[in-house]
Amino acid sequence: MHLSDFNIPDIVLPENANKIPIKSITSDSRKTSQDCMFAAIKGYQLDGHDYINDAIIAGASNILVDHSYKNKKPIPLTKAKNVRKALALISAIYHQKQPDTIAAVTGTNGKTSVCYFLKQIWELNNFKSASLGTLGLISSSIFNFAGENSQNLTTLDPIKLHEYLSLLKKNGVNRLALEASSHGIEQHRIDGVNFSLACFTNLSHDHLDHHKNIQNYKNQKFRLFEELVQDSGSVIINIDDDIGLELIERIKNRNLNIVTYGFSKKAQWRIKNVENINNHKTIKIEAEGKNFLIPTALNSNFHVYNALAASALAYSSGIPLEHSLFAIRNLLTPEGRMQEIFSEKGSRIYVDFSHTPQALEVILKEKSQLDGKLFLVIGCGGNRDALKRKKIGKIASKYSDKAIITDDNPRKENPEKIRSEIIKGKLQYKDNLIEIADRKEAISQALELAGPKDTVIIAGKGHEKFQEYNGKKIPHNDFLFCKHLIETKVGKK
C-alpha cells in the first residue's frame, strides 16, 4: 500500500503521499521496520513524539504525528487532529477485512460473559464465531487463542485489533462478539470497526481514578451507541439500570433498532421468574410476545441477565427466536466467572472476577440467602481506583459471615495500606473482616472454615494467572490453587 490509500478525514498527508510505501504500521518504535508507518501517540507516561528519531533510524517511511507537532524531520509527516483516531481508521484500511457481523458489548460488569455466551449461541446455530476481550481471542470453530492477550487489555490497541479481525475473516469466522471497555472507547481503539450490534449491560463505580467522575465514565460508554454503531444497527439495553434508560433517551433520534431487557415489566425481553433447582437456574422469559421456560446450567442471577442479553443479540443478528433462547440451556460459563469447584466436604466454592462494588454485592446478596454460612476472600488492586476500597469493605462486611481481606495485585502500592483501606469500610456493628496478606493462605483458611452447607466466594481475580507485586508477576490462579488444595486433601484420605 501507499500512504495516499489512507486519505481519511482530519489528517493532512504530505504532497508525495502516492509515492510513499507503507508495508506495516506500529506505535512502538522498537517494532518499526523498513517502510513502516510509525504513529507517535502521546500516552499517560510516554510520548511517542520523543521516539520519532528511533523510528526513522529503524526505517520508517512516514510518521503520523499530532497536528501541533513543529519539529522538522528528514521524513514526510502525516498530521492528525487526533492521532489515536487516525491510527484506528488507518489500521482498518490497512487490514481491510472484518467479520460480517460484529457485536460490541459495554458496561461496568458482564462484558466477558455476554460475549462468551453470544459466541456459544452462534456456534450452537452452526456459525463460525469468536469472542475477543479480557479472556483473549476465543473461537472453537477454527482455532483457540484463549488467554492470548499480551497487552493485558480488555480492548486491544487498533493495530492488533484489526490484525485479529482480518485473521478471523480470512479463516471464515464471520461473527464476532467484542468487549468494548471505556478506556478502549475513549482512546478510539475501536473506531473503524463495523459494528452492526451493541449491548449495554449496566454502569456503576469503576475506573474513576482515570475518568475522574461518573459522568465522564458514562459518556465514554454512550459514545459506542451515539457514534460507533452503524445506522440501522440493533442495540440491546438493560433497562433495570437507570443509566440504560438515560442511554435510550440519548440515542432515540438515531436510526437504530432498540431492544430492551431485564426484570422490568417494560422490557421487551423480560425475565419473569428465576427458580433455583439444584443450584442451577430455571428461567421464565417473555420475548417477542411469547413465553419460554428454560432450564440452564447457570449458577447465578447475573449469568441469567448476561445470557438473556446474549440471546437478544443473537436474535437481532438473524438467529430464529426459539434457537436464540433455547441455546441458553447449553451455555457454559466463562473462566473465572462464578466458576464452581466441588469440595470434598460438600461446601460450595466459586471463583469470580467481581472486583467492583456492584458486582460483588450482586453475588454476595444472592449467595447469602443460601443455607449455611458465607465466606469471602477479597482484595483490591494497587495503583487503581482507591475510592472503591471502603465500599468493597462495607459490602463484604454486610453480606458475609466471615471475609478474609488479602492481596490482589498490589502493583507498586503498599499492600498493607490497601488492605487497611478495605477494612475501614466494615460495618460498625459487625466484626467479621480479618486480614491475611498471603492470598494462598487466605484461600486455604476460607476452605478450612467452610462446612458442608457453606459457600465460599473467592473474588477479584477470576481468570487471572498472576499476582503482581512491585512490577514482578508471580504465577497464581485462584481456581487452580483451590483445585490443588482439594485434590491434595482428598489424596491424603
Buried (B, 14 or more C-beta within 10 A) or exposed (E): BBBBEBEBEEBEBBEEBEEBEBEBBBBBBEBBEEBBBBBBBBEEEEEBBEBBEBBBEBBBBBBBBBBEBEEEBEBBBBBBEBBBBBBBBBBBBBBEEBBEBBBBBBBBBBBBBBBBBBBBBBBBBEBBBBBBBBBBBBBEBBBEBBEEBEEEBBBBBBBBBBBBBBBBBEBEBBBBBBBBBBBBBBBBBBBBBBBBBBBBBBBBBBBBEBBEEBEBBBBBBBBBBBEBBBEEBBBBBBBBBEBBBEBBEEBEEBEBEBBBBBBBEEBBBBBBEBEBEEEEBBBBBBBEEEEBEBEBBBBBBBBBBBBBBBBBBBBBBEBEBEBBBBBBBEBEBBBBBBBBBEBEBEBBBBBBBBBBBBBBBBBBEBBBEBEBBBBBBBBBBBEBBBEBBBBBBBBBBBBBBBBBBBBBBBBEBEBEEBBBBBBEBBBEEEEBBEBBBEBBEBBBBBBEBBEEEBBBBBBBBBBBEBBBBEEEEEEBBBBEBBBEBBEEBEEEE
